[in-house]
């Protein structure tokens, strides 16, 4: 009785420490970042983060870059600048709209600035004291820059999808507003770097609020960006309130401060305000990001400014960014302040005003189907090792993760994840027995009785939120999956960790028996963890259909990674 009590206490202590239950961050969870001790460690982390951003944006692998087929719907000729109304076809049948501000008399190839907007009512056409994309474009064009101000999804000319969409069906395919916006930004860079009269080596980006999120995400993953100025968004207080800033998986174990640091050692300006969530930038976020620049020996390449203001991209903020881009991309240009300009009528700036979309333009369901088609083709063409890696990123599984016994638990992910387990020594091959009901249910199974009679070594676990591991977990936040893994992804990770531990505990072949939904945990845990095991069930009977996955094994990005078919191929089945 005393032994049972000690085991029970150990299990309870372990459960209380499983941070997947006790630490469920959201957009408003206070976060910090500290640069690692050396550049080698940072570069390994940098590669991991870039891979994660791309995958969780639906862009790993990158979709094929189909022709952009730009349409210039009109030009506004002003005394010292030009504005074009333009759309580009970023996916077949899907159009991104914007305005391209150009110098009237450029002296050779000019630098170009991407200008994504935030959640102001009129988007790229907003005009008010706290934000004016038109004045931003006009003033830089007057000084010899090209500026492409383009839409968020669902705004102005880019209305083929809504702005706010997020359901499990979309999440399975990593089809999100954030991913579309990042893809659109990449395609804008494609367009600008190929356009005559623009210097492809001098491409910058700056946006505020949600446009700030777009700024540091693009800067993190597109090496063609030479200078970046995210405005009022790099914060340890708030990570982004809109669904277009919160793709599932994007910030599991990371945050916007670390993402901004990915741009090191290239020139970066953090713009902040005292009246929003960037109020601590000078004393917290800026020194944190600069720590990575110091690893490169280039702390002077990052700077920060803050204004006593509410959330904005007002004249003072814009002028700080003008000077930043002047110094970094066009130092021969004299310093300048903002001058007023003609604020154009909305209808004169829109591409589709009074003009139909091209005949092959797709509606929202058809765009989603195009995304699925791209994913299926890429998964079919991928090698098994590539499929395994994509599944690992989708499920948060690190095949090299160390697993150790800790307080009656199997602990991994640096001790943050803990699994109640029961191991019975015996003959090889050792077998892992999985049941959706956990250890207690597995002990009542025919498989358990069979292997016990054979004297086999057996490992049983209470995978995440099963058996004794069921515990309260706050899932109330709208963007929960941006910061936390789904329950099924955590279960697959537990299985991968358990297999790895068992292989070291009893070297030799390992077999896995599983019942019900636990068969999915076994299939995906083994495939993503690159575990060489024998599955003692017919994996071909597991349905890879979306309705079944939504019911039996839900993990964002699973279909983008190839789903059940990818797992089978990764295991050589």
C-alpha positions in Angstrom: 0.0 0.0 0.0 2.8 2.4 0.9 4.6 1.7 -2.4 1.3 2.4 -4.3 0.9 5.6 -2.4 4.4 6.8 -3.2 3.8 6.0 -6.9 0.6 7.9 -6.9 2.2 11.0 -5.2 5.1 10.9 -7.8 2.6 10.8 -10.6 0.6 13.7 -9.2 3.7 15.7 -8.7 4.7 15.0 -12.3 1.3 15.9 -13.7 1.4 19.2 -11.9 4.7 19.9 -13.5 3.7 19.1 -17.1 3.9 22.6 -18.6 1.7 21.7 -21.5 -1.1 21.9 -18.9 0.1 24.6 -16.6 1.6 27.0 -19.1 -0.7 27.8 -22.0 0.4 31.1 -23.3 -1.7 33.4 -25.4 -1.2 36.7 -27.3 -1.2 38.7 -24.0 1.2 36.5 -22.0 4.3 38.5 -21.0 7.3 37.1 -22.8 11.0 37.9 -22.9 14.0 36.9 -25.1 17.7 36.5 -24.4 20.2 35.9 -27.1 22.2 32.7 -26.7 25.8 32.7 -25.5 27.4 32.2 -28.9 26.7 32.7 -32.6 26.8 29.0 -33.5 23.9 28.3 -31.1 22.0 31.2 -32.5 22.5 30.1 -36.1 21.1 26.6 -35.3 18.1 28.2 -33.6 17.7 30.6 -36.5 17.4 27.8 -39.0 14.9 26.0 -36.8 12.7 29.2 -36.5 12.8 30.0 -40.1 11.7 26.5 -41.0 8.9 26.8 -38.4 7.7 30.1 -39.7 7.6 28.9 -43.3 5.8 25.6 -42.4 3.2 27.1 -40.1 2.5 29.8 -42.8 1.8 27.0 -45.3 5.0 27.8 -47.2 7.1 24.8 -46.6 7.7 23.7 -49.2 7.3 27.0 -51.1 4.5 26.9 -53.7 5.7 27.2 -57.3 6.1 30.8 -58.3 3.7 31.0 -61.2 3.6 34.1 -63.6 2.5 37.3 -61.8 0.7 38.6 -64.8 0.7 42.2 -63.5 -2.1 44.5 -64.5 -1.5 48.2 -64.4 -5.1 49.6 -64.4 -4.0 53.3 -64.5 -1.4 55.9 -63.6 -1.8 59.2 -61.7 0.8 61.7 -62.9 1.6 64.3 -60.3 4.3 67.0 -60.4 7.0 65.0 -58.7 5.8 61.5 -58.4 3.6 58.8 -60.1 1.1 56.4 -58.7 0.2 53.2 -60.4 -2.9 51.1 -59.7 -1.7 47.6 -59.9 -2.6 43.9 -59.2 -0.4 40.8 -59.4 -1.5 37.2 -59.6 0.2 35.6 -56.6 -1.5 32.2 -57.1 -3.3 31.0 -60.2 -6.6 33.0 -60.2 -5.8 35.0 -57.0 -5.0 38.7 -57.2 -3.2 41.0 -54.8 -3.9 44.7 -55.2 -1.9 47.8 -54.4 -0.5 51.1 -55.4 3.1 51.6 -56.7 4.5 55.0 -56.0 7.4 56.0 -58.3 9.8 58.9 -58.7 8.9 61.1 -61.6 12.5 61.4 -62.9 14.6 58.5 -61.4 18.3 58.6 -61.6 19.1 55.0 -62.4 17.7 51.9 -60.7 16.0 53.0 -57.4 15.5 51.3 -54.0 12.0 49.9 -53.3 10.0 49.7 -50.1 7.2 47.2 -49.4 4.5 48.9 -47.4 2.0 46.4 -45.9 -0.8 48.0 -43.8 -2.4 47.3 -40.5 -6.0 47.1 -39.4 -7.1 50.6 -40.2 -10.5 50.9 -41.8 -9.3 51.8 -45.3 -6.2 49.7 -45.3 -3.6 51.0 -47.8 -5.9 54.0 -48.5 -6.2 55.2 -44.9 -5.7 58.9 -44.5 -5.8 60.4 -40.9 -3.4 62.0 -38.5 -2.3 58.6 -37.0 -1.7 56.9 -40.3 -1.4 57.8 -44.0 0.1 55.2 -46.4 -0.4 57.7 -49.2 1.8 60.3 -47.6 4.4 57.6 -46.9 4.5 56.5 -50.5 4.4 60.1 -51.9 7.3 61.4 -49.7 9.6 58.5 -50.4 8.8 58.6 -54.2 9.7 62.3 -54.2 13.1 61.3 -52.9 13.9 58.6 -55.4 12.3 55.5 -53.8 9.6 53.2 -55.3 7.0 52.2 -52.7 4.5 49.3 -53.1 1.6 49.8 -50.7 -0.5 46.6 -50.9 -3.5 45.0 -49.3 -4.0 42.7 -46.4 -6.2 39.8 -47.5 -9.9 40.8 -47.6 -9.1 44.5 -47.9 -9.8 46.9 -50.9 -8.8 45.2 -54.2 -7.8 41.9 -52.5 -11.4 40.7 -51.8 -11.4 37.2 -53.2 -11.0 35.8 -49.6 -12.3 37.2 -46.3 -9.8 38.7 -43.9 -10.8 36.6 -41.0 -11.0 32.9 -41.6 -9.9 30.1 -39.4 -11.6 26.7 -39.0 -10.1 23.3 -38.3 -10.6 22.4 -42.0 -8.4 25.4 -43.0 -5.9 24.7 -40.2 -5.3 21.1 -41.4 -3.9 22.5 -44.6 -2.1 25.6 -43.0 -4.4 27.7 -45.1 -4.6 31.0 -43.1 -4.8 34.7 -43.6 -1.2 35.0 -42.2 0.1 32.5 -44.7 -1.6 34.2 -47.7 -0.3 37.5 -46.5 3.3 36.3 -46.2 3.1 34.6 -49.6 1.7 37.8 -51.1 4.7 39.7 -49.6 7.1 37.3 -51.1 5.5 37.7 -54.5 5.7 41.5 -54.2 9.4 41.1 -53.7 9.4 38.9 -56.8 7.6 41.6 -58.7 9.8 44.5 -57.5 13.1 42.7 -58.0 12.2 41.8 -61.6 10.8 45.2 -62.6 13.0 47.5 -64.7 14.2 50.5 -63.0 14.3 49.0 -59.5 17.6 48.0 -57.8 17.0 44.4 -56.5 19.8 44.8 -53.9 18.0 47.6 -52.2 14.7 46.3 -51.0 13.2 47.4 -47.7 10.0 46.9 -45.8 8.0 48.8 -43.3 4.5 48.5 -41.9 2.7 49.3 -38.7 0.5 47.2 -36.3 -0.6 44.2 -38.4 1.6 45.5 -41.1 4.5 45.4 -38.6 3.8 41.7 -38.1 4.0 41.2 -41.8 7.2 43.3 -41.9 9.2 41.2 -39.4 7.9 37.9 -40.7 8.9 38.6 -44.3 12.3 40.0 -43.1 12.8 36.8 -41.2 12.4 34.4 -44.1 13.2 36.4 -47.3 16.9 37.1 -47.7 16.2 39.7 -50.4 15.1 42.2 -47.8 18.0 44.6 -47.1 16.4 46.8 -44.5 13.4 46.4 -42.2 11.4 48.8 -40.0 8.6 47.2 -38.1 6.4 49.8 -36.5 4.6 49.4 -33.1 4.5 45.6 -33.1 7.7 44.1 -31.7 6.5 43.6 -28.1 6.8 41.3 -25.2 3.3 42.4 -24.0 1.1 41.5 -26.9 1.9 39.3 -29.8 -0.8 40.3 -32.3 -4.6 40.3 -31.9 -5.9 39.4 -35.3 -6.2 35.9 -36.9 -4.0 37.3 -39.7 -1.2 37.5 -37.2 -1.8 34.2 -35.5 -1.3 31.1 -37.6 -1.4 27.8 -35.6 2.0 26.7 -34.4 3.7 30.0 -35.3 4.7 30.9 -31.7 5.0 27.6 -29.9 8.1 28.2 -27.8 8.9 31.6 -29.4 7.7 35.1 -29.7 7.8 38.3 -31.9 11.0 39.5 -30.2 12.9 36.5 -31.2 11.3 36.6 -34.7 12.5 40.2 -35.1 16.0 39.1 -34.2 16.1 36.7 -37.2 16.9 39.7 -39.4 20.3 40.2 -37.7 22.8 41.5 -38.7 21.1 43.5 -41.4 19.8 47.1 -40.7 16.7 47.2 -38.6 14.7 50.0 -36.9 12.2 49.3 -34.2 9.6 52.1 -33.9 7.5 52.2 -30.7 4.9 54.3 -29.0 4.3 55.0 -25.3 0.6 54.5 -25.7 0.4 50.9 -26.9 2.1 47.5 -26.3 5.5 48.8 -27.5 5.8 51.0 -24.5 8.8 49.0 -23.1 10.7 48.7 -26.4 13.6 51.0 -25.4 14.4 49.2 -22.2 13.3 45.6 -23.0 12.7 44.5 -26.6 15.3 46.6 -28.2 18.2 45.5 -25.9 17.0 41.9 -26.4 17.1 42.0 -30.2 20.4 43.9 -30.1 21.9 41.0 -28.1 21.7 38.9 -31.3 23.3 41.7 -33.3 26.1 41.7 -30.8 26.8 38.1 -31.6 27.6 39.2 -35.1 29.7 42.1 -33.8 27.3 44.6 -35.4 25.2 46.2 -32.6 25.2 49.4 -34.6 23.0 47.9 -37.3 19.9 48.0 -35.1 18.2 51.1 -33.6 15.0 52.0 -31.9 12.9 55.2 -31.6 9.8 55.8 -29.5 7.2 58.5 -29.6 4.8 59.8 -27.0 1.7 58.7 -28.9 -1.1 56.2 -29.1 -0.8 53.3 -31.6 0.1 54.9 -34.9 2.1 55.3 -38.0 2.0 59.1 -37.8 4.2 61.7 -39.3 7.0 61.5 -36.6 7.1 57.7 -37.0 7.2 58.0 -40.8 9.9 60.6 -40.7 12.1 58.3 -38.5 11.6 55.5 -41.1 12.3 57.9 -44.0 15.7 58.7 -42.4 16.4 55.0 -41.7 15.8 54.0 -45.3 17.7 57.0 -46.6 20.8 56.1 -44.5 20.7 52.4 -45.3 19.5 52.2 -48.9 20.2 55.7 -50.4 22.8 57.5 -48.4 23.5 59.9 -51.3 20.0 61.4 -50.9 19.9 64.4 -48.6 18.0 64.1 -45.3 14.4 65.3 -45.6 11.2 65.9 -43.7 7.6 65.0 -44.7 5.7 67.4 -47.0 2.0 67.2 -47.7 0.6 65.8 -50.8 -2.7 65.2 -52.6 -4.8 62.5 -50.9 -6.4 60.8 -53.9 -10.0 59.7 -54.1 -10.5 56.1 -53.2 -12.0 55.2 -56.5 -9.0 56.6 -58.3 -6.6 54.3 -56.3 -8.6 51.1 -56.6 -7.9 48.6 -59.5 -11.2 46.9 -59.6 -13.4 50.0 -59.2 -15.7 49.8 -62.3 -13.6 46.9 -63.7 -14.3 43.2 -63.6 -11.8 40.6 -62.4 -10.2 38.5 -65.0 -12.4 35.6 -66.2 -10.2 33.0 -64.6 -10.3 34.6 -61.2 -11.2 32.2 -58.4 -13.7 32.5 -55.6 -12.7 31.7 -52.0 -13.6 27.9 -52.1 -11.7 27.6 -55.4 -8.6 29.3 -53.9 -8.7 26.8 -51.0 -8.9 24.0 -53.5 -5.9 25.4 -55.4 -4.0 25.4 -52.1 -4.9 21.8 -51.4 -3.9 20.9 -55.0 -0.5 22.5 -54.5 0.0 20.6 -51.2 -1.0 17.3 -52.7 1.4 17.6 -55.6 4.3 18.7 -53.4 3.7 15.8 -51.0 3.5 13.3 -53.8 6.9 14.5 -55.1 8.6 14.5 -51.8 11.1 11.9 -50.6 10.3 10.0 -47.4 12.9 11.9 -45.3 11.3 15.2 -46.4 7.9 13.9 -45.4 9.2 12.8 -42.0 10.7 16.2 -41.4 7.5 18.1 -42.4 5.4 15.9 -40.1 8.0 16.5 -37.3 7.6 20.3 -37.7 3.8 20.0 -37.8 3.6 17.9 -34.6 6.4 19.6 -32.7 8.6 16.4 -32.6 12.3 16.5 -32.3 13.8 13.1 -33.1 16.9 14.0 -31.1 15.0 15.1 -28.0 16.5 13.6 -24.8 14.1 11.5 -22.8 14.8 10.7 -19.1 13.0 9.3 -16.1 12.0 12.0 -13.7 9.8 11.6 -10.6 8.0 8.5 -12.0 7.6 10.2 -15.4 9.2 10.1 -18.8 10.3 13.7 -19.3 11.4 15.4 -22.6 11.3 18.8 -24.3 13.8 19.9 -21.7 11.6 18.6 -19.0 8.5 20.6 -20.0 6.6 17.5 -21.1 6.1 14.5 -18.8 4.4 11.2 -19.4 3.1 8.8 -16.7 4.4 5.3 -17.6 4.6 1.7 -16.5 7.5 -0.5 -17.7 7.7 -4.3 -17.2 11.1 -5.9 -17.9 11.1 -9.0 -20.1 12.1 -10.6 -23.3 12.8 -8.8 -26.6 11.4 -7.5 -28.8 10.0 -4.9 -26.4 6.5 -3.6 -27.1 4.8 -0.3 -26.5 1.1 -0.8 -25.9 -1.1 2.2 -26.5 -4.8 2.7 -25.7 -6.9 5.9 -25.9 -7.9 5.2 -22.3 -4.3 5.1 -21.1 -2.4 2.6 -18.9 -5.5 1.2 -17.1 -7.3 0.5 -20.3 -4.2 -1.0 -22.0 -3.8 -3.4 -19.1 -7.3 -4.8 -19.8 -6.5 -5.4 -23.5 -6.0 -8.7 -25.3 -2.6 -7.4 -26.5 -1.4 -6.9 -22.9 -2.5 -10.4 -21.9 -0.8 -11.9 -24.9 2.5 -10.1 -24.4 2.5 -10.7 -20.6 2.0 -14.4 -21.2 5.0 -14.3 -23.6 7.1 -12.6 -21.0 7.8 -9.7 -23.2 9.2 -6.3 -22.1 6.3 -3.9 -22.1 5.9 -0.1 -21.9 2.5 1.5 -21.2 1.9 5.2 -21.1 -0.8 7.7 -20.3 -0.3 9.9 -23.3 -1.2 13.5 -23.1 -4.7 14.1 -21.6 -5.5 10.4 -21.3 -5.8 8.1 -18.3 -4.1 9.7 -15.2 -2.7 12.5 -17.4 -6.1 14.1 -17.8 -5.8 17.5 -16.3 -7.3 21.0 -16.6 -6.0 23.0 -19.5 -7.1 26.5 -20.5 -8.0 26.4 -24.1 -10.3 29.5 -24.1 -8.1 31.9 -26.0 -9.1 32.4 -29.7 -5.5 32.0 -30.8 -4.7 29.0 -28.5 -3.2 26.9 -31.3 -0.7 29.7 -32.2 1.1 29.2 -28.9 0.2 25.6 -27.9 0.1 22.2 -29.7 -3.2 20.4 -30.2 -3.9 17.4 -27.9 -3.3 14.9 -30.6 0.0 16.5 -31.7 1.1 16.2 -28.1 0.1 12.6 -27.9 2.1 11.8 -31.1 5.0 13.5 -29.5 4.6 11.4 -26.3 4.6 8.2 -28.4 7.7 9.3 -30.3 9.5 10.0 -27.0 8.3 6.7 -25.4 9.6 4.7 -28.4 12.9 6.5 -28.1 13.2 5.8 -24.4 12.2 2.1 -24.9 14.8 1.7 -27.6 17.5 2.8 -25.2 16.1 1.0 -22.2 16.0 -2.3 -24.1 18.2 -2.2 -27.2 16.9 -4.1 -30.2 13.7 -4.2 -32.1 10.7 -2.4 -30.7 7.1 -3.1 -31.6 4.0 -1.0 -31.1 0.5 -2.3 -30.5 -2.3 0.3 -30.5 -6.1 0.4 -30.4 -8.6 2.9 -31.7 -7.4 6.5 -32.2 -4.1 5.5 -30.6 -3.1 3.9 -33.9 -2.9 7.5 -35.3 -0.6 8.5 -32.4 1.6 5.5 -33.2 1.7 6.1 -37.0 2.5 9.8 -36.8 4.8 9.5 -33.7 6.9 6.9 -35.4 7.0 8.6 -38.8 7.8 12.1 -37.5 10.3 10.8 -34.9 12.0 8.6 -37.6 11.6 5.7 -35.2 12.4 2.3 -36.6 9.6 0.2 -35.2 7.2 -2.6 -36.2 3.6 -1.5 -36.0 1.4 -4.4 -34.9 -1.6 -3.2 -36.7 -2.6 -2.6 -40.3 -1.8 1.0 -41.0 -3.5 0.8 -44.3 -6.9 0.7 -42.5 -6.4 4.2 -41.1 -8.4 6.7 -43.0 -6.6 9.8 -44.2 -9.8 11.6 -45.1 -10.2 15.0 -43.6 -13.5 14.3 -41.7 -11.8 11.4 -40.0 -8.7 13.3 -39.1 -10.8 16.2 -37.7 -12.5 13.6 -35.4 -9.7 11.2 -34.6 -6.4 13.0 -35.0 -6.4 16.8 -35.4 -3.2 18.7 -35.8 -2.8 21.9 -37.7 -0.7 21.5 -40.8 -1.1 17.8 -40.9 -2.5 17.7 -44.4 0.0 20.3 -45.6 2.6 17.9 -44.4 1.0 15.0 -46.4 -1.2 13.4 -43.8 -1.6 9.7 -43.4 -0.1 8.9 -46.7 3.1 10.9 -45.9 3.4 9.0 -42.6 3.1 5.6 -44.3 5.7 6.6 -46.9 8.0 8.0 -44.3 7.9 4.5 -42.5 8.4 2.7 -45.8 4.9 1.4 -46.0 
